């Protein structure tokens, strides 16, 4: 059976406001749309926090070094939530290598070096 490294991360939702000082929104170099045609003045984006991105990068490098399969789970989604519950993951980012669970970012940084 091939080794597996699992990473549990959590997306954050942020609201980004469109610049209110501009009169037009440029989609492409040929498309200019007046702001009056755009209903929303903001949009919501899902991002992976920097510490979680760093954990994914550390796990990726480690999986390449060990020849292990890398799986990344988002605990905001149902599959990630269920697996995190079953593996007793309490916080993100968490890396599970075999039976070892690493939840502390300082330990992850140690693995990076």
N, C-alpha and C positions, 0 to 999 in steps of 0.2 A: 504494500500500500504506500502510495506517494505521500510525502510529508506535506502538511498544510499549514499555512499561516493565515490567520483570520484577523481582520482589522475592523473594529466597530467605531463608526464616526456618527456625528449628528449634524445634519444640515441646519443652517440658520436662515430665517427668512428676513430679508431687509426690504425697506421701502425706499425706492429711489425716485426723487422728484425731478421732473423735467425742468430745465432752466426757464424761469418765468420771464426773464428779461429779453429773451429772443422772441421774435415774431414768427419765425418759420422753423420748421423741423426738416432737416435734410436727411432723406433716406438713402439717396443715391446721388451721384453727381448731376442727374437729370431730373430727379423728383424733388420738388419743393412743395410742402404742404402747409397751408396756413394753420396756426394753432387752433383757430376756431373750429376746424374740422376734427380735431382730436378731442375725444370725450374726457379721457382721464388726464389728470395733471401729475400722476405718479404711477409707478408700477412696482410690483413685488417680485423680488428675485430670491432664489434659493442659492446659498453659497456654502462652501465647506470652510469652516474657520481655519486660520493659519496653523494652529497647533494640530488639527486633524490632518491637514495636508502634509505636514511634516511627518506625522506618524505613518501615513500612507507611503511616503517616499522612503522612510527608513525600512518599512516592511517590504517594499518592492526590492530594494537593494539586498536585503537579507534573504529574500526568497530566491533571487538570482544566484547569490553566493551558495545557498544550501541546495538549490535545485528543487525548491518546494513550490507548491501551488499557492497562489495568493488569492484570497477572497476578501472583498471589502463589502461590509454591510452597513447600511444607513439605518440607525435605530428609529428614524422618523417613519420608515416604511414598515409594513406589517411583517414581512419576512425577517428584517433586521431586529424588530422589536421582540418577536417570538424567540429567535435564536439568542438574543442578548439575555432574555429572561431565563432560558434554559441553561445558559452558560454562566449565569449569575454576574453579568456585566452591569456594574453600578454607575460607571461614568465613562465619558469619552474624552479623548481617544483611548482605546484599549486594544492591545495586540495579544493574540493567543497563539502561542507556538507550541504545538503538541498539547501537553497538559499544563504548561506554564502560562499564567496570565500576567501581563504587565499593564498596569493602569497609570503608573506614575510617569509623567513626561520626562523627568530627569533620567530615569532608567532607559527610556527610549532614546534619549540623546546619547547615553553611554553605548547603546547598541550601534548607533550610527558610526561611532569612531572605531 
